[in-house]
Amino acid sequence: MAKLVINPDKKLSKINKEIYGHFSEHLGRCIYEGIYVGEDSPIPNKKGMRTDVVEALKKIKVPVLRWPGGCFADEYHWMDGVGPKEGRKKMINTNWGGVVEDNSFGTHEFFELCEQLGCEAYINGNLGSGTVQEMSEWVEYMTFDGISPMADWRAKNGHEKPWKVKFFGVGNENWGCGGNMNPDYYANEYRRYQTYVRNYNEDEPIYKICCGPNVDDYEWTEGVLKTCFSHCEEKYHGFMDGLSLHYYVHPEGWDIKGSATDFDEKTWYKTLFKALYMEELIVRHGNLMDQYDPDKKLGMIVDEWGTWYTVEPGTNPGFLYQQNTIRDALVAGVTLNIFNKHSDRVKMANLAQIVNVLQAVILTEGADMILTPTYHVFDMYKAHQDAMLLDSFVESHEIGADDEYCVPNLSESVSMDAEGAIHLTLANLSATESYPIESIIFDFKVKEAVGEIVTGEMHDKNTFENPECVKVQKFTDVTVTDEGVNFTIPACSVLHLTIR
Ligand code: AHR
């Protein structure tokens, strides 16, 4: 029996609900078709937003949504996407398939979506190809409550009251698609652009996010922090609140990537091995951040993460449409456990991307919609949102198909919610073995334990023909003991226990 130890008296950090955030880009069928179908569509919608998708997303309590990109953000000119739709400019989506972007989904539509979802807005500004004035005026348009050219224009376009922009990204991947800058150049640009991201509402200051590294580019982190911190020193709150990190799991590397559905046991472990690398990235970038910010006020914002496979056969390569299996459920489970465990530094994370792109939680085909295995993990893990991380430990050992890609057999994180219930999420990374678990919860008399699980054969997935192959199932085989709870976790599983 593997021992799992929980200490409810040791509350380590708050798990910000934004760790369960999402990302929506003008890419493939994410926004158009996936979310926005327009008011005249035969697909049921409210103000153009698909009702089925919005209802499903409300169920997993999407706390925050990032928009409009990604690479798209640094080529997006927001003024093209406001005002009467017939007058909106059509442009080429150069990053994603060269398709026509008709700008029918713009700022007003995005805030309408956030309102329907009940989530916070995370806007990503254009530093790569936009001007300081353009960025500054966007912020004025969205948030200024008074008489000004931009506030007046917003009112003329149908929204008199300002919106709340909780998070604002000053550029995206400016080391790559956002302008191919070096760290020093970007950091100086950041200093300039962010100056004009004004806080018009003192009570709700905008949380400003600086473009951080790609994967293990520690030089970028170091360079950006050096240039920005030498300027802001103690007063960085309001100057720079977060630093982003992007990391994707490509089982066979960036060039080949690998199939989403056709993989062997070795690739199963290789994928999970690569997913677990997130922890090293957080620790090492976090160590650099500690040198400048030992009190951990600066948030690490993992605003793009997830699996990135070869696109589904027969689909547009620029649309990044991929299927989602139990393997993705495991990637989500272990990654979210890592974020929870590092919630003293990780303040937000945004899965890429919300619908029809990369590790999506929802796939659509015309009027039909399916929920992916990843969706069901987010559904179970929503219990951690804004809960307190508890000190915990699970005994594990290494497993794998060969010596190269060994992973621990188990991954856990535990939190306590505002009502005092304990939430344990545990992933079994083994493709074949189940494991009995004996838990010990210090100074806690268990009255009841309610379980739910996402499990199956490693290739299991939902399709439009069989949409409920993978779903959240009740998990009842739990024994309450004097010390905690005992149970056996099956192979290829992500489990959630609520313990009271
Ligand atoms: O999520 C897809 C793309 O991946 C984003 O547009 C970009 O920021 C990253 O390279």
Boltz pocket constraint, residues with backbone or C-beta under 6 A from the ligand:
constraints:
  - pocket:
      binder: B
      contacts: [[A, 25], [A, 69], [A, 70], [A, 71], [A, 72], [A, 172], [A, 173], [A, 304], [A, 352], [A, 353], [A, 358]]
      max_distance: 6.0
